[in-house]
Amino acid sequence: MHVAWRPGQIPWAYEYFIRHNKYKNTLTVVSLVDGYAIIPMNKLFKDHYVDWSDIYVCKSISPETLIKLTNNFMYTGSMNSFKEVTFRQMINYVGESLDIDYDPEVLFNEFCPEFYKSIYNIDDKFNVIIWKMIYKDITEYFELA
């Protein structure tokens, strides 16, 4: 798929990704005929060409749902973006800017399914599957706090 980025947009986004130690990236959202494509800007795209395996395609969703998905993606990222991050760091990443009192261990233990708690603890490397399970509850906790 060819994307019509503005001149300099790809290098700027990639530099941002590198500057933040590959833990943060920007997204490009492209409107398709039957949905949207979310493109993590975690690499340079030669000649503005994006391989379909590099993107997330969302079919038949509303713009409001798309916004929620992109917000979620900013915290879940791609597996390549979060190789060295722990669950504790991810919970702190979500909560830091909200200036509220919270205990990451309590949140992890409260919202992580029992089966996974027997395998993982808060200082283990981040696992995107588990994070997707607990992310919604943790963000709702922060919103209510």
C-alpha positions as CSV (number, residue, x, y, z in Angstrom):
1,M,0.0,0.0,0.0
2,H,1.3,3.4,-0.9
3,V,0.7,6.2,1.7
4,A,0.9,9.9,0.8
5,W,2.9,11.2,3.7
6,R,4.1,14.8,3.7
7,P,7.9,15.3,3.0
8,G,9.8,14.6,6.2
9,Q,7.0,13.0,8.1
10,I,8.4,9.4,8.0
11,P,11.9,10.4,9.2
12,W,10.4,12.6,11.9
13,A,8.2,9.8,13.2
14,Y,11.0,7.2,13.1
15,E,13.4,9.6,14.8
16,Y,10.8,10.0,17.6
17,F,10.6,6.2,17.9
18,I,14.4,5.9,18.2
19,R,14.7,8.9,20.5
20,H,12.3,7.3,23.0
21,N,14.3,4.0,23.1
22,K,11.8,2.2,20.9
23,Y,9.1,2.4,23.7
24,K,7.0,5.1,22.0
25,N,5.9,5.6,18.5
26,T,3.5,7.7,16.5
27,L,0.7,6.2,14.4
28,T,-0.5,7.0,10.9
29,V,-4.2,6.2,10.4
30,V,-5.3,5.8,6.8
31,S,-8.9,5.7,5.7
32,L,-9.7,2.7,3.5
33,V,-12.9,2.0,1.5
34,D,-14.2,-0.3,4.2
35,G,-12.4,0.7,7.3
36,Y,-9.0,2.1,8.5
37,A,-5.4,1.0,8.6
38,I,-3.3,1.8,11.7
39,I,0.4,2.1,10.8
40,P,3.0,2.2,13.7
41,M,5.8,4.5,12.6
42,N,8.5,2.2,14.0
43,K,10.5,2.0,10.8
44,L,11.4,3.8,7.6
45,F,9.0,3.1,4.7
46,K,11.0,3.3,1.5
47,D,9.1,5.2,-1.3
48,H,6.1,5.5,1.1
49,Y,5.3,1.8,0.6
50,V,3.8,-0.1,3.5
51,D,3.6,-3.8,3.5
52,W,0.2,-5.1,4.8
53,S,2.0,-7.2,7.4
54,D,3.2,-4.0,9.0
55,I,-0.2,-2.6,9.7
56,Y,-3.4,-3.2,11.6
57,V,-6.6,-3.2,9.5
58,C,-9.8,-2.3,11.2
59,K,-12.9,-3.0,9.0
60,S,-16.3,-1.5,9.4
61,I,-15.7,0.5,12.6
62,S,-16.9,3.9,13.7
63,P,-14.4,6.8,14.0
64,E,-15.1,6.7,17.8
65,T,-14.1,3.1,18.0
66,L,-11.0,3.9,15.9
67,I,-9.9,6.6,18.4
68,K,-10.3,4.0,21.3
69,L,-8.2,1.5,19.4
70,T,-5.4,4.0,18.6
71,N,-5.3,5.1,22.2
72,N,-5.1,1.4,23.2
73,F,-2.4,0.8,20.7
74,M,-0.3,3.6,22.0
75,Y,0.0,1.6,25.3
76,T,0.2,-1.9,23.8
77,G,2.4,-1.1,20.9
78,S,4.0,-3.8,18.9
79,M,6.0,-6.7,20.3
80,N,9.1,-5.1,18.9
81,S,8.5,-1.9,20.7
82,F,8.3,-3.4,24.2
83,K,10.9,-6.1,24.4
84,E,12.5,-4.8,27.6
85,V,9.5,-3.3,29.4
86,T,7.9,-4.8,32.5
87,F,4.3,-4.8,33.5
88,R,5.2,-2.4,36.4
89,Q,6.6,0.0,33.9
90,M,3.6,-0.2,31.6
91,I,1.2,0.5,34.5
92,N,3.3,3.4,35.6
93,Y,3.4,4.6,32.0
94,V,-0.4,4.8,31.9
95,G,-0.7,6.4,35.4
96,E,2.2,8.8,35.5
97,S,0.6,11.8,33.9
98,L,-2.7,11.6,35.9
99,D,-1.1,12.7,39.3
100,I,-3.1,10.2,41.4
101,D,-2.0,7.8,44.1
102,Y,-2.0,4.2,43.0
103,D,-0.1,1.0,43.7
104,P,1.0,-0.8,40.5
105,E,1.3,-4.2,42.3
106,V,-2.3,-3.9,43.6
107,L,-3.6,-3.0,40.1
108,F,-1.7,-5.9,38.5
109,N,-2.9,-8.4,41.1
110,E,-6.5,-7.2,41.0
111,F,-6.9,-7.1,37.2
112,C,-4.7,-9.9,36.0
113,P,-6.6,-13.2,35.5
114,E,-5.7,-15.8,38.2
115,F,-4.2,-18.3,35.7
116,Y,-1.7,-15.7,34.4
117,K,-0.8,-14.5,37.9
118,S,0.5,-18.0,38.6
119,I,2.9,-17.6,35.6
120,Y,3.7,-13.9,35.5
121,N,4.4,-11.2,38.1
122,I,4.5,-7.5,37.9
123,D,8.3,-7.3,37.3
124,D,8.3,-9.8,34.4
125,K,8.7,-8.7,30.8
126,F,5.6,-7.2,29.3
127,N,3.4,-9.7,27.5
128,V,1.0,-8.0,25.0
129,I,-1.7,-10.7,25.4
130,I,-2.0,-10.3,29.1
131,W,-1.7,-6.5,28.8
132,K,-4.7,-6.4,26.5
133,M,-6.7,-8.3,29.1
134,I,-5.9,-5.9,32.0
135,Y,-5.5,-2.6,30.1
136,K,-9.2,-1.7,30.0
137,D,-9.7,-2.3,33.7
138,I,-6.6,-0.4,34.7
139,T,-7.4,2.6,32.5
140,E,-11.0,2.6,33.9
141,Y,-9.5,2.5,37.4
142,F,-7.3,5.6,36.6
143,E,-10.3,7.4,35.1
144,L,-12.4,6.8,38.2
145,A,-9.6,7.8,40.6
